[in-house]
Amino acid sequence: MKQDLISKINDQVITGLESKGLEWFKPFKTGKGNQPMNRVSKKYYTGFNIFILNNLCKAFDYEYNQWMTFKQCSELGGKVKKGEKSKEIYFYKIGAFDNKRKGFVKSINGLNWGEKCVVDGKQILRYKKTFSMRYYKVFNIAQTTGIEAIDTSTPVGEIEFTPNEIASDIVNKYMNNNNPLKLTHTDGSGCYYAPTKDIINMTEPTSFCDSDSYYKTLFHEMSHSTGHQDRLNRATLTGFNPFGSDEYSKEELVAEITAMYLTGFTGLDPKDSDTNSQAYINGWITFAKNDKNNVIVHAMTQASKSADYILK
């Protein structure tokens, strides 16, 4: 499922670049009110769904970035226009496996995640978190009749922030599985990966504009670490690639695409994405002009391997 989703995103990027070039990467419209939103719940979409729905709006020239399922459309008293096709969006669902009863739990509400039990003579945590990807089919409001768009000229409401459990789980699992790789936090020295020391350094989480941006930057540096000679042995990391060289830019691009993949998987909504990611994308376009498809395919292939290595 992970690889299927990555492949679909890759195809969208290649098709978008071929048809609209750099213009394809720009946001649908400026302002938070124009982020993709569910017309019924009035909640903004996060992760990959921002990327997918923004570009569908541009591709089909939809006026409003507001979406709903077929059922939601019917409940609002509207109808989907004849011949219109739905678009797939993705969500991770958190579940739990009960090690004591050897089965999945129907509802995680009220579970004591710290509860322990004895299995085969060993004391372990009773509940293990599980993460499954689900997809839903949605229609843009322009594909329906009988439903008015919400006025987004004034804020509908702020996205409620909660720490992302899936992101933390990915980070902890990756670090534990790749000893002696270390994660340090040192203010004043910036965020980077040092291959010779096999250390990821981050500034303190409180130095970022929001927690999701911290995770996205950490995912970027984690991607660099997958290129270490004892892991994926990626030439753009292990070779002599001075700052500003094409190979250095390619490695930065791989890391940024990997971060985009992982923010999508975890449902993050980093506030620094538009500014920082655009810088990497601009670099990508610069040396993609002459041999666009090969550069795109290579960068995305390496990013797919990097993301898969982190998630394994």
Contacts in CASP RR format, 6 or more apart in sequence:
PFRMAT RR
TARGET T0000
AUTHOR 0000-0000-0000
METHOD contacts of the structure
MODEL  1
MKQDLISKINDQVITGLESKGLEWFKPFKTGKGNQPMNRVSKKYYTGFNI
FILNNLCKAFDYEYNQWMTFKQCSELGGKVKKGEKSKEIYFYKIGAFDNK
RKGFVKSINGLNWGEKCVVDGKQILRYKKTFSMRYYKVFNIAQTTGIEAI
DTSTPVGEIEFTPNEIASDIVNKYMNNNNPLKLTHTDGSGCYYAPTKDII
NMTEPTSFCDSDSYYKTLFHEMSHSTGHQDRLNRATLTGFNPFGSDEYSK
EELVAEITAMYLTGFTGLDPKDSDTNSQAYINGWITFAKNDKNNVIVHAM
TQASKSADYILK
1 133 0 8 1.000
2 133 0 8 1.000
2 265 0 8 1.000
2 307 0 8 1.000
2 308 0 8 1.000
2 311 0 8 1.000
3 304 0 8 1.000
3 308 0 8 1.000
5 48 0 8 1.000
5 90 0 8 1.000
5 133 0 8 1.000
6 261 0 8 1.000
6 300 0 8 1.000
6 304 0 8 1.000
6 307 0 8 1.000
8 88 0 8 1.000
9 48 0 8 1.000
9 51 0 8 1.000
9 52 0 8 1.000
9 261 0 8 1.000
10 300 0 8 1.000
10 304 0 8 1.000
12 52 0 8 1.000
12 55 0 8 1.000
13 296 0 8 1.000
13 300 0 8 1.000
14 293 0 8 1.000
14 296 0 8 1.000
14 297 0 8 1.000
16 24 0 8 1.000
16 55 0 8 1.000
16 59 0 8 1.000
17 24 0 8 1.000
17 285 0 8 1.000
17 288 0 8 1.000
17 292 0 8 1.000
17 296 0 8 1.000
18 292 0 8 1.000
20 58 0 8 1.000
21 285 0 8 1.000
22 281 0 8 1.000
22 282 0 8 1.000
22 285 0 8 1.000
24 55 0 8 1.000
24 58 0 8 1.000
25 278 0 8 1.000
25 281 0 8 1.000
27 34 0 8 1.000
27 54 0 8 1.000
27 274 0 8 1.000
28 34 0 8 1.000
28 35 0 8 1.000
28 36 0 8 1.000
28 54 0 8 1.000
28 55 0 8 1.000
28 57 0 8 1.000
28 58 0 8 1.000
28 65 0 8 1.000
29 65 0 8 1.000
32 44 0 8 1.000
32 155 0 8 1.000
33 152 0 8 1.000
33 155 0 8 1.000
33 156 0 8 1.000
34 65 0 8 1.000
34 152 0 8 1.000
35 44 0 8 1.000
35 45 0 8 1.000
35 50 0 8 1.000
35 54 0 8 1.000
35 65 0 8 1.000
36 44 0 8 1.000
36 45 0 8 1.000
36 49 0 8 1.000
36 50 0 8 1.000
36 53 0 8 1.000
36 54 0 8 1.000
36 57 0 8 1.000
36 65 0 8 1.000
36 66 0 8 1.000
36 67 0 8 1.000
37 43 0 8 1.000
37 44 0 8 1.000
37 45 0 8 1.000
37 65 0 8 1.000
37 66 0 8 1.000
37 67 0 8 1.000
37 150 0 8 1.000
37 152 0 8 1.000
37 156 0 8 1.000
38 44 0 8 1.000
38 45 0 8 1.000
38 66 0 8 1.000
38 67 0 8 1.000
38 68 0 8 1.000
38 72 0 8 1.000
38 138 0 8 1.000
39 66 0 8 1.000
39 67 0 8 1.000
39 68 0 8 1.000
39 72 0 8 1.000
39 76 0 8 1.000
39 141 0 8 1.000
39 147 0 8 1.000
39 149 0 8 1.000
39 150 0 8 1.000
40 68 0 8 1.000
40 72 0 8 1.000
40 75 0 8 1.000
40 76 0 8 1.000
42 150 0 8 1.000
42 156 0 8 1.000
42 157 0 8 1.000
43 159 0 8 1.000
44 159 0 8 1.000
44 269 0 8 1.000
45 53 0 8 1.000
45 67 0 8 1.000
45 89 0 8 1.000
46 159 0 8 1.000
46 264 0 8 1.000
46 267 0 8 1.000
46 268 0 8 1.000
46 269 0 8 1.000
47 263 0 8 1.000
47 264 0 8 1.000
47 266 0 8 1.000
47 267 0 8 1.000
47 268 0 8 1.000
47 269 0 8 1.000
48 89 0 8 1.000
48 90 0 8 1.000
48 263 0 8 1.000
48 264 0 8 1.000
48 265 0 8 1.000
48 267 0 8 1.000
49 89 0 8 1.000
49 90 0 8 1.000
49 91 0 8 1.000
49 264 0 8 1.000
50 269 0 8 1.000
51 260 0 8 1.000
51 264 0 8 1.000
52 87 0 8 1.000
52 88 0 8 1.000
52 89 0 8 1.000
53 65 0 8 1.000
53 67 0 8 1.000
53 87 0 8 1.000
53 89 0 8 1.000
54 65 0 8 1.000
56 62 0 8 1.000
56 87 0 8 1.000
56 140 0 8 1.000
57 65 0 8 1.000
57 140 0 8 1.000
60 140 0 8 1.000
60 142 0 8 1.000
62 140 0 8 1.000
62 141 0 8 1.000
62 142 0 8 1.000
63 142 0 8 1.000
63 149 0 8 1.000
64 140 0 8 1.000
64 141 0 8 1.000
64 142 0 8 1.000
64 149 0 8 1.000
64 150 0 8 1.000
64 152 0 8 1.000
65 140 0 8 1.000
66 140 0 8 1.000
66 141 0 8 1.000
66 149 0 8 1.000
66 150 0 8 1.000
67 87 0 8 1.000
67 89 0 8 1.000
67 138 0 8 1.000
67 139 0 8 1.000
67 140 0 8 1.000
67 141 0 8 1.000
68 76 0 8 1.000
68 138 0 8 1.000
68 139 0 8 1.000
68 141 0 8 1.000
68 144 0 8 1.000
68 147 0 8 1.000
69 136 0 8 1.000
69 137 0 8 1.000
69 138 0 8 1.000
69 139 0 8 1.000
70 80 0 8 1.000
70 86 0 8 1.000
70 137 0 8 1.000
70 139 0 8 1.000
73 79 0 8 1.000
73 80 0 8 1.000
73 139 0 8 1.000
73 144 0 8 1.000
73 147 0 8 1.000
76 146 0 8 1.000
76 147 0 8 1.000
77 146 0 8 1.000
77 147 0 8 1.000
78 144 0 8 1.000
78 145 0 8 1.000
78 146 0 8 1.000
78 147 0 8 1.000
79 144 0 8 1.000
79 145 0 8 1.000
79 146 0 8 1.000
80 139 0 8 1.000
80 143 0 8 1.000
80 144 0 8 1.000
81 143 0 8 1.000
81 144 0 8 1.000
81 145 0 8 1.000
84 139 0 8 1.000
84 143 0 8 1.000
84 144 0 8 1.000
86 137 0 8 1.000
86 138 0 8 1.000
86 139 0 8 1.000
87 137 0 8 1.000
87 138 0 8 1.000
87 139 0 8 1.000
87 140 0 8 1.000
88 135 0 8 1.000
88 136 0 8 1.000
88 137 0 8 1.000
88 138 0 8 1.000
89 135 0 8 1.000
89 136 0 8 1.000
89 137 0 8 1.000
89 138 0 8 1.000
90 133 0 8 1.000
90 134 0 8 1.000
90 135 0 8 1.000
90 136 0 8 1.000
90 264 0 8 1.000
91 133 0 8 1.000
91 134 0 8 1.000
91 135 0 8 1.000
91 136 0 8 1.000
91 267 0 8 1.000
92 131 0 8 1.000
92 132 0 8 1.000
92 133 0 8 1.000
92 134 0 8 1.000
92 166 0 8 1.000
92 265 0 8 1.000
92 266 0 8 1.000
92 267 0 8 1.000
93 131 0 8 1.000
93 132 0 8 1.000
93 133 0 8 1.000
93 134 0 8 1.000
94 108 0 8 1.000
94 129 0 8 1.000
94 130 0 8 1.000
94 131 0 8 1.000
94 165 0 8 1.000
94 166 0 8 1.000
95 104 0 8 1.000
95 105 0 8 1.000
95 108 0 8 1.000
95 129 0 8 1.000
95 130 0 8 1.000
95 131 0 8 1.000
95 132 0 8 1.000
96 104 0 8 1.000
96 105 0 8 1.000
96 108 0 8 1.000
96 111 0 8 1.000
96 127 0 8 1.000
96 128 0 8 1.000
96 129 0 8 1.000
96 130 0 8 1.000
97 103 0 8 1.000
97 104 0 8 1.000
97 105 0 8 1.000
97 127 0 8 1.000
97 128 0 8 1.000
97 130 0 8 1.000
98 104 0 8 1.000
98 105 0 8 1.000
98 126 0 8 1.000
98 127 0 8 1.000
99 117 0 8 1.000
99 119 0 8 1.000
99 124 0 8 1.000
99 125 0 8 1.000
99 126 0 8 1.000
99 127 0 8 1.000
99 128 0 8 1.000
100 117 0 8 1.000
100 119 0 8 1.000
100 126 0 8 1.000
104 130 0 8 1.000
105 111 0 8 1.000
105 127 0 8 1.000
111 127 0 8 1.000
112 127 0 8 1.000
113 125 0 8 1.000
113 127 0 8 1.000
113 129 0 8 1.000
114 125 0 8 1.000
114 126 0 8 1.000
114 127 0 8 1.000
115 125 0 8 1.000
115 126 0 8 1.000
115 127 0 8 1.000
116 123 0 8 1.000
116 124 0 8 1.000
116 125 0 8 1.000
116 126 0 8 1.000
117 123 0 8 1.000
117 124 0 8 1.000
117 125 0 8 1.000
117 126 0 8 1.000
118 124 0 8 1.000
129 165 0 8 1.000
129 169 0 8 1.000
131 166 0 8 1.000
131 169 0 8 1.000
133 265 0 8 1.000
141 147 0 8 1.000
141 149 0 8 1.000
150 156 0 8 1.000
159 269 0 8 1.000
161 210 0 8 1.000
161 211 0 8 1.000
161 212 0 8 1.000
163 211 0 8 1.000
164 211 0 8 1.000
164 212 0 8 1.000
164 215 0 8 1.000
164 266 0 8 1.000
164 267 0 8 1.000
164 268 0 8 1.000
166 265 0 8 1.000
166 266 0 8 1.000
166 267 0 8 1.000
167 215 0 8 1.000
167 219 0 8 1.000
167 262 0 8 1.000
167 266 0 8 1.000
167 268 0 8 1.000
170 262 0 8 1.000
170 265 0 8 1.000
170 266 0 8 1.000
170 310 0 8 1.000
170 311 0 8 1.000
171 183 0 8 1.000
171 215 0 8 1.000
171 218 0 8 1.000
171 222 0 8 1.000
174 222 0 8 1.000
174 310 0 8 1.000
175 181 0 8 1.000
175 182 0 8 1.000
175 183 0 8 1.000
177 312 0 8 1.000
178 225 0 8 1.000
178 231 0 8 1.000
180 198 0 8 1.000
181 198 0 8 1.000
181 199 0 8 1.000
181 200 0 8 1.000
181 225 0 8 1.000
181 228 0 8 1.000
182 198 0 8 1.000
182 199 0 8 1.000
182 200 0 8 1.000
183 199 0 8 1.000
183 200 0 8 1.000
183 201 0 8 1.000
183 202 0 8 1.000
183 218 0 8 1.000
184 199 0 8 1.000
184 200 0 8 1.000
184 201 0 8 1.000
184 202 0 8 1.000
185 201 0 8 1.000
185 202 0 8 1.000
185 203 0 8 1.000
185 204 0 8 1.000
185 205 0 8 1.000
186 201 0 8 1.000
186 202 0 8 1.000
186 203 0 8 1.000
187 203 0 8 1.000
187 204 0 8 1.000
187 207 0 8 1.000
188 203 0 8 1.000
189 201 0 8 1.000
189 203 0 8 1.000
190 201 0 8 1.000
190 202 0 8 1.000
190 203 0 8 1.000
191 201 0 8 1.000
191 202 0 8 1.000
191 203 0 8 1.000
191 217 0 8 1.000
191 218 0 8 1.000
191 220 0 8 1.000
191 221 0 8 1.000
192 200 0 8 1.000
192 201 0 8 1.000
192 221 0 8 1.000
193 199 0 8 1.000
193 200 0 8 1.000
193 201 0 8 1.000
193 221 0 8 1.000
193 222 0 8 1.000
193 224 0 8 1.000
193 225 0 8 1.000
194 201 0 8 1.000
195 224 0 8 1.000
195 225 0 8 1.000
195 228 0 8 1.000
195 237 0 8 1.000
195 238 0 8 1.000
198 225 0 8 1.000
198 228 0 8 1.000
200 218 0 8 1.000
200 221 0 8 1.000
200 222 0 8 1.000
200 224 0 8 1.000
200 225 0 8 1.000
201 221 0 8 1.000
202 214 0 8 1.000
202 217 0 8 1.000
202 218 0 8 1.000
202 221 0 8 1.000
205 211 0 8 1.000
205 214 0 8 1.000
208 214 0 8 1.000
208 217 0 8 1.000
208 272 0 8 1.000
209 271 0 8 1.000
209 272 0 8 1.000
210 270 0 8 1.000
210 271 0 8 1.000
212 263 0 8 1.000
212 268 0 8 1.000
212 269 0 8 1.000
212 270 0 8 1.000
212 271 0 8 1.000
213 270 0 8 1.000
213 271 0 8 1.000
213 272 0 8 1.000
213 273 0 8 1.000
215 263 0 8 1.000
215 266 0 8 1.000
215 268 0 8 1.000
215 270 0 8 1.000
216 259 0 8 1.000
216 262 0 8 1.000
216 263 0 8 1.000
216 268 0 8 1.000
216 270 0 8 1.000
216 272 0 8 1.000
216 273 0 8 1.000
217 259 0 8 1.000
217 272 0 8 1.000
219 258 0 8 1.000
219 259 0 8 1.000
219 262 0 8 1.000
219 263 0 8 1.000
219 310 0 8 1.000
220 255 0 8 1.000
220 256 0 8 1.000
220 258 0 8 1.000
220 259 0 8 1.000
221 255 0 8 1.000
222 258 0 8 1.000
222 310 0 8 1.000
223 254 0 8 1.000
223 255 0 8 1.000
223 258 0 8 1.000
223 259 0 8 1.000
223 303 0 8 1.000
223 306 0 8 1.000
223 307 0 8 1.000
223 310 0 8 1.000
224 237 0 8 1.000
224 251 0 8 1.000
224 255 0 8 1.000
225 231 0 8 1.000
226 232 0 8 1.000
226 234 0 8 1.000
226 258 0 8 1.000
226 305 0 8 1.000
226 306 0 8 1.000
226 309 0 8 1.000
226 310 0 8 1.000
227 233 0 8 1.000
227 234 0 8 1.000
227 237 0 8 1.000
227 238 0 8 1.000
227 306 0 8 1.000
228 237 0 8 1.000
228 238 0 8 1.000
229 238 0 8 1.000
231 309 0 8 1.000
232 305 0 8 1.000
232 306 0 8 1.000
232 309 0 8 1.000
234 251 0 8 1.000
234 254 0 8 1.000
234 302 0 8 1.000
234 306 0 8 1.000
235 247 0 8 1.000
236 247 0 8 1.000
236 248 0 8 1.000
236 250 0 8 1.000
236 251 0 8 1.000
236 254 0 8 1.000
236 302 0 8 1.000
237 251 0 8 1.000
239 247 0 8 1.000
241 247 0 8 1.000
241 248 0 8 1.000
241 251 0 8 1.000
242 248 0 8 1.000
246 287 0 8 1.000
249 283 0 8 1.000
249 284 0 8 1.000
249 286 0 8 1.000
249 287 0 8 1.000
250 287 0 8 1.000
250 295 0 8 1.000
250 298 0 8 1.000
250 299 0 8 1.000
252 280 0 8 1.000
253 280 0 8 1.000
253 283 0 8 1.000
253 284 0 8 1.000
253 299 0 8 1.000
253 303 0 8 1.000
254 299 0 8 1.000
254 302 0 8 1.000
254 303 0 8 1.000
254 306 0 8 1.000
255 303 0 8 1.000
255 306 0 8 1.000
256 276 0 8 1.000
256 277 0 8 1.000
256 280 0 8 1.000
256 281 0 8 1.000
257 299 0 8 1.000
257 300 0 8 1.000
257 303 0 8 1.000
258 303 0 8 1.000
258 306 0 8 1.000
258 307 0 8 1.000
258 310 0 8 1.000
260 277 0 8 1.000
261 303 0 8 1.000
261 304 0 8 1.000
261 307 0 8 1.000
262 307 0 8 1.000
262 310 0 8 1.000
262 311 0 8 1.000
263 269 0 8 1.000
263 270 0 8 1.000
263 273 0 8 1.000
265 307 0 8 1.000
265 311 0 8 1.000
284 295 0 8 1.000
284 296 0 8 1.000
284 299 0 8 1.000
287 295 0 8 1.000
288 295 0 8 1.000
288 296 0 8 1.000
END
